[in-house]
């Protein structure tokens, strides 16, 4: 049996109506369960880029308004809310 670990990508999103519209900043994350074997075969850069595109589309903003951030930055923003 393979152990499953979590893989998270964290985002800062600007100007989305979801977070208050123009000049707003919001945060989101995508977290999946993945095995070490699958992770070794994964094109992480392609996956992260696609998740960024999907997040921009979901939030109705341009790709330039979505930035991948560290988990630490995400946690700090979460703590401020």
C-alpha positions as CSV (number, residue, x, y, z in Angstrom):
1,X,0.0,0.0,0.0
2,X,1.3,3.4,-0.9
3,X,1.3,6.2,1.6
4,X,-0.6,9.3,0.4
5,X,0.7,12.8,1.1
6,X,-0.8,16.2,0.6
7,X,0.4,18.5,-2.2
8,X,-0.8,22.1,-1.9
9,X,-0.5,25.1,-4.1
10,X,-1.4,28.5,-2.6
11,X,-2.5,31.6,-4.4
12,X,-2.9,35.3,-3.9
13,X,-5.7,36.7,-6.1
14,X,-6.2,40.4,-6.8
15,X,-9.3,42.3,-8.0
16,X,-11.7,39.3,-7.9
17,X,-15.4,40.1,-7.2
18,X,-15.3,37.0,-4.9
19,X,-13.1,38.9,-2.5
20,X,-14.5,42.4,-2.9
21,X,-13.7,43.5,-6.4
22,X,-11.2,46.1,-7.6
23,X,-8.2,46.6,-5.3
24,X,-9.2,43.5,-3.2
25,X,-6.8,40.7,-2.3
26,X,-8.0,37.2,-1.6
27,X,-6.3,33.8,-1.0
28,X,-7.1,30.3,-2.2
29,X,-5.4,26.9,-2.1
30,X,-5.7,23.7,-4.0
31,X,-4.7,20.6,-2.1
32,X,-4.6,17.0,-3.4
33,X,-3.7,13.7,-2.0
34,X,-0.9,12.0,-4.0
35,X,1.4,9.1,-3.6
36,X,5.2,9.4,-3.8
37,X,5.3,7.3,-6.9
38,X,2.8,9.5,-8.7
39,X,4.6,12.6,-7.5
40,X,7.9,11.4,-9.1
41,X,6.1,11.0,-12.5
42,X,4.3,14.4,-12.2
43,X,5.3,17.5,-14.2
44,X,4.9,19.8,-11.3
45,X,5.5,23.0,-13.2
46,X,2.8,22.1,-15.7
47,X,0.4,21.2,-12.9
48,X,1.0,24.4,-11.0
49,X,0.6,26.5,-14.1
50,X,-2.7,24.8,-14.9
51,X,-4.0,25.3,-11.3
52,X,-3.1,29.0,-11.6
53,X,-5.1,29.2,-14.9
54,X,-8.1,27.4,-13.4
55,X,-8.0,29.7,-10.3
56,X,-7.9,32.8,-12.4
57,X,-10.8,31.5,-14.5
58,X,-12.8,30.5,-11.4
59,X,-12.3,33.9,-9.9
60,X,-13.0,35.8,-13.1
61,X,-9.6,37.6,-13.2
62,X,-6.7,37.7,-15.6
63,X,-3.8,35.3,-15.1
64,X,-1.6,38.2,-14.0
65,X,-3.9,38.7,-11.0
66,X,-3.1,35.3,-9.6
67,X,0.2,34.7,-8.0
68,X,1.5,31.4,-6.5
69,X,2.7,32.1,-2.9
70,X,4.3,30.0,-0.2
71,X,2.4,28.1,2.4
72,X,3.8,30.5,5.0
73,X,2.5,33.6,3.3
74,X,-0.9,31.9,2.9
75,X,-1.0,31.0,6.6
76,X,0.0,34.6,7.6
77,X,-2.8,36.0,5.5
78,X,-5.3,33.4,6.9
79,X,-4.3,34.4,10.5
80,X,-5.0,38.1,9.7
81,X,-8.6,37.3,8.7
